Amino acid sequence: MLLSLHWGQIALLLCVLYCGLSLLFAELYMLGGDCINGARPGHLIDYFFFSVQTLATIGYGVMHPVGDYANCLVSFEAFCGLLAFSLMTGLLFAKFSIPNARVLFSNKVVMGRRDGKPALMFRMANARGNHILEAHVNLTLNRCEPIEGDPDYRRFHRLPLVVSDTPLFVLTFLATHIIDESSPLYGIPLEEMKAGGYNFTLTLIGLDALVSQTVHARWNYDASQIAWDHRFVDTLFRQPDGSFVLDYTHFHEVVPYLSGSGSSNQNVEP
């Protein structure tokens, strides 16, 4: 659970735990009366800063424990500090070492055409500086199919893709499902998809080329995000010198299927 937090959330959590633990021991020191030499009696702030120094094993020497109660408490707090720093180091290392897929998914789905047949298309792109090897893409449909005794029963259907594997995911990839007689979407209009709570889950799993670890990404779409009879705006453009430029400025944009000129080169990778 902690590894799923963002870096800012982890930093805030560690700061709160550190201050909270220091404050807890500061209050315990105050219960011992005048047991910290150099600390003003009754001033929580002095005991708090002494607790911070002890927890971090700094020990400036200006304030020091007096008596068995304070020395035992200092020993226990020092042990807690060592344990906390060990756990903190392990958490940060584990968070840092987790490879991030960083796959950019289009925020819309298009119902276009492929080889003269209607097709549902999802666009994704590799936003990393390195490649994803042996990438495999899956598309799953989740919709409401009432059964006896359960009108809200939902069933999952794996939707086959024209191309579901690519040995090298570098630029963009267009996941395409052909809607033919064998497809669960055959003959179903958009309004029925919306009413039936159609939900699509697109997943990608592959191997990070830099650290040789498995990475994965997932994105969910509902029927309200389908652009009917549209296509994605092209992102790959040929320059006068014959080279190609990939522009993600209009990555999420769609246009009606017959608008624009030229063929769609949105599927950079097969």
Summary of the structure (lengths in Angstrom):
residues: 270
radius of gyration: 29.1
end to end distance: 36.1
largest distance: 87.5
contacts: 717
relative contact order: 0.13
helix: 29%
strand: 34%
